[in-house]
Amino acid sequence: MKKFIYFFILLSLGWLIFENKILSILNHLFISSVIPYSWRITRIFLGVTVSTSIVLAVLFSGRGLFGALMAFICAIPALIAVYWLGCDVLGFLHWQEFNFDLRYWFLWWVFSGGFTAWFFLHGARDISGKITKWIDSKTHRPLTTLTSTEEIYKNHDNLKLKKYNPADYYDFKNRKIFMSLDVSGNPIYCDYDSFIKKSHGNSTGRSQTGKNVAIQNIAVQLLAYDEFVVMCDSKDGGDDVMAPILWKYANEYGKSYNYVELSLTAPPQFNILQLKDADFLKKILMQLARLEETDDMATSYYIQQDDAIAQKIAMFVANAPEEVTIYDIVTNHMDLFFDPKKKEQTSLQTALTKLSYKPCINAKNGFKYDDLIRGGGCLYIQAKTKDENAILSVLISSLRFIRSQERISKIVTVIGDEFMKYASQDFIDIFTEGAGKGFKLITAYQTSALLEIKQIGLSSEQMLSVIMSNNSYEYIYGTRDPLILEVFEEHYAGTKIIHEETKDTETSILLTDKSTGTKKLKKVLHARYPKELLTKLRTGEHFLYVAGELLELCYNGYLPLLSGEFNKDSEEFLQMVDKARALTQVHVNNNVIERSDCGGEEVHAGLNQLPQTPLKALKNRFS
């Protein structure tokens, strides 16, 4: 209303100031006299004006009431020209300072008006489209309509995000877990006791998008809530930041930190056959040999043979008065289970032979699974090659088994980065039933195509279904994975009510398509975010999915690791990596080399110098 008042005041002031000028112009236009200052310009201008007026009137006509009004306004100059012509023909128009020749003027009008008409007709489609947009903007209803992908991209590109430290938002007092910060700067929390404590999580996205940063943030808070965090690292060379982060914050929160390495050259650390349960031992022996049930009858026959032998070995180990290692079985008891006269070894025999040459899993009286769980803190397990993936899988199965058997109450969270490399049936069981029983998974993967777990016969689509069905919170980073893009819009993005307009279009006499002005509205459900936006997310940006609801777009903050600016080549970072990747307990000849969590000096207790002969050295290590 104020706009109309201001406009009326301006018109009134204009009339008071320019009254005589306005009356003179009106006299020239509509009364009886015209005083042109340049007749050549007048001739050209009149033709251009009339042509423009007629073309615009035609383009606006037939576009509803508003279009009809605009067509009438555009036709006024042409009507004035007709008025002038009529007055001249009838003798009512008195020209001054010029003898009017209608035929001479007509040539000027044809030339200027024809050129103008050609110009408009040449660009009629473009002009018609702009007119349609202009009418739509003036007749727009204040309803929620569909935002174009281009507009979403543009709004996303204009986002300005500030760096932040996630630790500044931690709320341990109220038992909350800080999940992330949305792009508007609002922190997002979840309740620890009623939600995170009983929930699986996942982080997915292409390489270098920051998916492990989200896991670091969650893992650090779980340490503060006294959970036992098990980090499974199967990357070639290991994750460069995860180990230092967990080492630093475990020490900061006063929690224990243990680092285990499963490589061929790693020293003795634990006995993988330490649990005295025959059924479980048989299971992990088959797991170590990567022997799973199959529908192939020929393959199944040999698997059943190895299954029977694994049962004998399991009974032998379970009933032995002392610890028995795989090295013991291979060097001292192989004839009890395998026929030495056979030229070809079975799969189980080959697997045990290979594993006997791994000192890291053949240490007698090494660390115990139950002690690790009760001690809490963080256990970092590094598998350097794919040969160690089966061992990593057995370690997780063993931790789950002993926690259940010993009824240990401490909550265990396993972080499985690229978990499909070492996942077993136990992982599926953990997904489907483990969270409510205090054994949880936080998984991470880059592409759904690699989710296939051949060792248990699950395809990528089946595994993706398991993840989606059982994860209660998920970080979705930028990706171009077609399977992820497909399920994002359908299952993650959620819906919103959109008012969809339909318009009738017809072809005018100028051969241009134009809307008739008739509009129909209907309500439809549409995805909140288009799947294409996932391909545009920058490093650190992600969608947070919590308890069936996709929250707003969020972005990562980075936990401070160094005293100054983060630099992987700095001496401080390299020293921290060395400390985080120092083996915390090494067992040789049943003696322990203790190494402090802070990477202190080694303390040797009664160790003999190992001979240089490889065979003797190997035997002395395990004797």
N, C-alpha and C positions, 0 to 999 in steps of 0.2 A: 504494500500500500504506500509506503514511503517513497518508493521509486516513482509512482504516478504523481504524487504530490510535488516532488522535486521537478519532474518533467513539466508539469503545468506551470510552476513558478518560472522556469526558464523560458517557456513559450511566451508567458506574459511579459517578461522583461524584454525579450526579443521584439515583440510587437510594439512596445513603448519606444524602444530605441530606433527601430528600423521601419516604422509605420509607413512613411512616405515611399521608401524603396520597395516595400512589399506591395503596396497598392499600384506602383508603376509597373512592376513585373506582371501582376495579375491583369492589368490593362493591356499589356502587350500580348499576353497569352489568350485571353478570352474576350476582349472587348472589340476594338475596331482598328487598332493601329499597331504596326511593328516597326521598330527603328533598328535595323541590323547594323552592326559596326563593321562586319566583314561578310559580304554577300557570298563569297566563295566558300568560306567556312560554314556559313549557314546552309548552303545547298548540300554540302557533304554531310553535315551534322544531321540534317533533317532526314536524309535517306538512311543513315546508320541508325538513327533513333527509331524510325518507323519499323525497320527490319528487326532490330533487337526486340522491340516491343511485341511484335507479332510472334516471333519465334518463342520467346519466353512465355507468352500467354498460352501458346499451344502446349509447351512442355509442362506448364503447371496445371493445365486443365485436366479434368478427369482424375484428380488425386484427392478426392474427398472434399469436404467443405473448406478446409484450410487451403487446399490447392486451388479451389475455385476463387477464393478471396484473393490469393496471390496472382492468379491469372487476370482478374479484373484490374488489379493495381498495375500490373505490367502492361495492360492494354491501353491505359490512359494516354501515354504519349502518342500512340497511333490514332486514338480517337480525337486528340487535339489537332493532329495533322489533317484528319478528315474534316474536322470543323473548319480549319483554315481554308481548305480547298473549297468546301461548300460555300463559305462566305465570299470567296473570290469569284466563283462561278456566278453566284447570285448578285454580285455587285455590292456586297455589304462591307468588303474589306478595302481599306484605303491605304495603299502603300506610299511611303514617303521617300523621296530622293532616289527612286528607282522605278523604271517602267517595267512592270512584271510581264514576262513572257512565259506562259505555262509550258509550251513545247520545249523551250530551252532548259527550263528548270527540270522538266521530266527526264531529260537525258542525264542530268546530274543525279537525280534520284535513282534511276535505274542502275547507274554505275556504282554508286556508294551503297545503295540498299542491296543490290545483287551480290556484291562482294561480301557484305556483312552476313547475308543469308547463307552464302556458301561456307563462310567461316563457321557459323553456328551448326550447320548441317554436318560438316566434316567432323566436328567434335561433339555431336549430339549425344552419343552414348555416355561419354564421360561427363558431360554437363548434366544429363539426366540422372546419372548416378549421384552426383554431388547434390543435386536438388532433392533427391530421395533422402539422402543422409541429413540434409538441412531440415526437411520437413519432419523426419523422424526425431531429430533433436528438439524440435519445437513442440512436438506432440508426444514426447516420451512420457510414459507412465512411471511413477516411482515404485517399481517392482524389481525384484531380484531376477536379473536376466543372466544368461550365460556369458561368462567372461572368455574372450578369445584367448587362444594359446599365445598369440603375439603379445597381448596385454600382460599376461601372466609372466612371460619371459622378461618383458620390459620392467615390470615391478620388481622381479627378482634381481635383475641386474643393478637396480638402483639401491639395493640393500647395503647399508653401511654397518658392519659388525665390529664391535669392540672386543679386544682381547680380555680374558678374565681368568682368574684362578679358581677352579672348582672348589678347592679347600675353603675358600671364603664363604661358601654357601652350605657347608656341612652343618647338619643340625642333629648331633648325637643326643642332645638333651631331650628332645622330643621324639627320639627313636625314629627319625626320618632318614630316607636315602635320597640324596640329591641326584636326579637323573640327568638333567641338562638345563640349558638356558634357551628360551625361545628367542626368535629374532627381535622381539619387542623388548627383550631384557628381563622377562619374568622367569624366575626359577621354577622348575617343575620338581615336585617331591612325590615320593611314594612311601607309605607306611612300611617300616621294616617288619614288625612282628606279624601283621596280618596279611602282608603281600609278598615282599621280597624274600622273606625267610622261607617261604613255601613255593617259590616260583622259579621256573627255568627262564633263561634269557638268551637272546641271540643278537648278533651284529653282522650285517651283510653289506657288501659294496665292493666296488672294484679296488684294485691295489692302490695304496697311497691316498685313500680318501679319509682315513682317520678312524676306521672302525675299531682298531685296538685301543685308541685313546678313550673311547667310551667304556671299554672293558676295564681299562686301568682305573678309571674313576670309580666304577662299581666295586672292583676287587679291593681297592684301598679302604673303602668304607666297610666292606665285609670283614676285613682284618680288625678294624676298630670294634666291630660287634662280636669279636672273639670267634669267628668262624674259622674252620680249617680250609684254607684256599690251596688248591692243587693246580698249578699251571702246567699244562702239557704243551710243550714247544717242539714241533716236528719240522720246523723250517730248516732249510739247508743253511747252516751257519748260525741259526738261532735268531730270535727277535732281538734287535739291538737296544731297545728301550725298555721293554717289559721287565726284564730281570733287574736292572738298576732301580726302576720305580718300585717294584715289590720289595726289593732289599732295603731301600731307603725308608719306606713307610712302615715296614715291619719293625725295623729298629726304632723308628720314631714313636710307634705305638707300644713298644716294649714286647713285641711278639717274636717268636723264634722264626728263623729263616734257614731252610735246608735246600741245598742244591745237589741234584743227582744227575749224573751224566751216564748215558747208556752206550757210549761209543765202544769200539773194539779195543781201543788203547786206554780206556778209563780204568783206574785201579779198582780192586774189590770194594764193594760198598754194602751189598745185601745178598741174601739167598732168596732167589725167586721161588724156591720150593719150601719155604719156611713154615707154611701152614700145614698142620698135621690132620688134614681132613681128606680122606681118600676120594670122595666124590668131587670135591673142588679141585684136587690135584689132577684128577683125570681130565677135568674140563679144561684147565689151563695148559696141560700138556698138548691136548688137541688144538687149543688156541695158539700156542707157540708154534706148532707145526702147520698152522693155517689149514687145518682139516675140518671142513664143515660138511654137513649133510647135503646130499645132492640127489637129484632124480635120475641121474645117469647111472644105469645099473653096473656098467663096467667100472666106472670110477668108484661107485658106492662099495663094490666088493673089496677093493684095496683099503678104502677108508675104514670099513668094518674090521679088517685085520689089524690096522693100526689102533683102532679103538679098543680092541681086546688087549693089545700089548700095553696101551696107555693105562688101562685098568690095572694090570699086573704091576706096573711101575708105581702107580699111585698107592696101591696097597703096601708095596715094599717101603716106600718113603714114609707113609703115614705110621707104619708099625716100627720103624727103626728107632732105637733108643736115643740116637743122636741125630743132629741135622745131617741131611743128605743133600748134596748139591748135584746139579746136572753133570758137573765135571766128575764127581764121584761115580755116577752111573756109567758114564762113557769110559772112564779109565779102569774101573774095578768090577763093574757088575753088568757089562753089556751082554755077556754070554748068557745071563739069566733070562734075557728077554728077546734077544735076536739070534738067529741062526748064523754063526760066523762063516758057514760054508757057502751061503748064498752070495752070488756075485753082485747082484743088484741090491742096494739098500732100499728100505721102505722110506716113505716120506717122513715118518716120525723119526726113524733112525738118522736120516740125513740132518733133520732139524736139530736133534739133540747134539749131534757131533759138532755142528756149527756153533751152537750155543755154549758148548763146553769151552770154547776158545774165547769167551767173553768174561774176563775177570770180574767185571762190574756186578754180575748177577750170581756169582759163584763164591761169595764170601760167607764162610761159616761164622755164626754168631755176629752177623752184621746188624744193622739197625732193624727194628721190628715195626711192622705196620701199625700195631695198636699204640705203640709209644709215640709214633709220629702224629697220629690223630689226636690222642689225648694232650699232646704238647701244643697242638694248635699252631697258629701262625701260618707260614707259607711253605709249601713244598714245590720247588721248581724242578721239573723233569725235562731234561734236554735229550731228544733223540736226534742224532746227527744224520743218519741215513735211513732209507726205507726199511733196511733190515731190522732196525730197532723198533719199528712201529708195532710189531706183535708184542714185544716186551712191554712197551708203553701201555698197550691195551690190557695186558695181564696185570700190570701194576694197578690200574684203575679197578679192575675186577676184584683184585685182592683187597684193596682198601674198602670197597663196598661190602665184601664178604665178611671181613673181620669186624667192621663196625656193627654189622647186623648180629654176628655171632656173639660178640662181647657186649652187646647192648650199650655201646658208647653213645652218649647223648649229644656230643658235640656235632654241630651242623657242618657238613662238608660240601664245599662248592668246587666243582671241577671246571676249569676253564679250558675248553677244547678248541684251540686255534687250528683250522684246517682239519677238523676232527675226523672227517671221512677217511683219512689215511690210515687211521688205527682203530676205528670204531668196531665194536663187536656187538653181539646180541645184548650184552650187558648195557650198552649205551641205549639201546632201544628200551630195555626194561627201566632204566633210569628215567628216560623221557616220559614213559607212560605211568610210572608209579613212584619214582624216586623222590620227587620234590616234597610230597607230603610226608615222606619218611626221613627227611633230613639229609638227603643226598641229592644235590642239584647239579645242573649243567648250565654253563654259559658257553654257547658255541659261536664260532665265527667262520665264515666262508666267503669266497669271492664270487663264484659263479655256480649256479644250480646244476650246470652240466657236469660238474665234478663231484656232485653229491652222491653219485652211485657208490654203493658199498658192496663190492663184489663178494667179499668174504662171507657176507650173510645174505646175499642175493636180493638186495634192495636196489631198485632203479632210482634215478635222480628224482623223478616225479613222486615216487613213493616216499623218499626221504624228505623231500620238501613238504609233503603232506604231514609227515610226522612232526617236523619242526613247527609248522604253522599251527597244528592242532594242540601242541603241548607247551609252547612258549607263551608266557604271560606278558612279557615285555620284549620289545625288539627295536633295535636301531637300524634304520634303513638308509644307507648312504647312496651316493650317486652310482648308477649302474646302467649298462645298456643290455643287460642279460634279458633276452626276449621272454623267458619264462617268468622272471621276477616282474618285468613290466606288465605282463598279462595279469598276474594275480594281484598286483598293487592296486590297480584301479577297481578291480572287482571285489577284492576281499579286505584291502587295507584302507583305501582312501576314504571310505565312508560316503554318504550321500547328502545332498542338500536339495531343497525344493527350488526349482527354477520355473519362472513363468516364460513359456515359450510362445512367441508370436508367429503367426502365419499371415502372409499377405497375398492378395490376388494381384497378378501382373498381366498387363495387356500391351500390345504393340500399337504405338501411336502412328499418326500419319507421317511422322518424321522417321519412321522405322526404328524407333528406340523403345526398349522395354521400360515400362514405368508401372509403379504400383498404383492401384485404384483408390488407395486410402482406406480400404476395408481391412480391418485387422481382427484376428481371432486369438484369444489367449487360452492357454491350457497349462496346468501345473504338471511338471514332470520331475522325477528324481534323477539327479545327475551327480557324478563323482565330484567330490570337493576339490580334488587336484587331478589334473591330467597326468597320465603316466609319462608323457614326454618330459615333464618337469624333472623326473629322476635323472634324465640324461644331462640336465643343466646344472645339477648341484655341484657346488665348488667344494674343495677340500675342507672337511670339518662339518659341512652342512648335512643335516639328516632329518628324517621324519622319525618321531618317537611314537611307537605304538604301545599302549599300556592298557591291559585289561579289556581288550576288544575295542578300544577307541584310539583313532589316529589323532594325536595332538598336533599343535601347530608346528611349523618348520622351526627346527632348533639348530644349534651349532656348538661345536666343541670348545671347551676350555682346556688348557694344558697345565697339569700339575708341575710346579717348579721342581726341577731336578738338580740344577747347578746353582752356585752362588751368584753367577752373572748370567749373561745371555747364553742360551742353549747352543752348544757347538759340539758336534760328535767328534771333532778332531782335537778338542781341548784335553790337556793333561788331566784335569779334574774328572772329566767324563770317562776317560780311558781307565783311570784308577778305580772309579766306581764300578765299571764293567768287570774289572778283574776281581773285585771284592764280591760282586753279586754272582760271579760264576766260579767262585772258589769252592771246591768240594768240601762239605762241612764235616763229613766222617768218612775216613778211608780205613778199611779193615784188611790187614795183611798178617798172616800167621796168627789170626785171632787176637791181634793187638790193634789198637786204635790210634790212628793219627788224627788228633783233634785240631780243628781249625776254627777259630772264632768267627762269629757272624760278621765281624768287621775286617776279616781278612788278615788276621794276625799271623805270627810265626807258627810253624808246625812244631808239634811236640811229639817226638818219637819215643815209643816205649818198647824196649827190648827187641828191636828189629834187627834181623840178620841181613847182611848185604846179599842181594840176589845174584846168583851166578849169571854169566853172560850167555851160556848155552841156552837157546830158546826153549827146548823141551824141558831141561832141568829148571829153568827159570819159571816156566809155567807150572810145573809140578810143585815147586817150592812156594809159589804164591798161594796155592790152595791146600797145602799139607798142614 
